[in-house]
Amino acid sequence: MTEVAAPVHGLLPLAREIVVRAWIAAGDFQGAAPAGEPDPIARLGSTATSMSEAARAILHARNHAARPAQRPATASPPPSRA
């Protein structure tokens, strides 16, 4: 999961960076979509947001899975071998 969602070198953040750069570069084509089709510039922005949310969720899941399992606290001491 680290390879996918790591904040700096993960696959999703790097792919998101590409989408954001395309979104910025495509600003010159604002309103160029044919009638009836969704605006591709808005779709790029939405895709970048979705990728950020997915990377955050995967990173959270990875961090949660990496935590050591907590053992339930015992109410009484273990029995002695008398």
Buried (B, 14 or more C-beta within 10 A) or exposed (E): BEEBBBEEEBBBBEBBEEBBEBBEEBEEEEEEBEEEEEBBBEBBBBBBEEBBEBBBEBBEEBEEEEEEEEEEEEEEEEEEEE
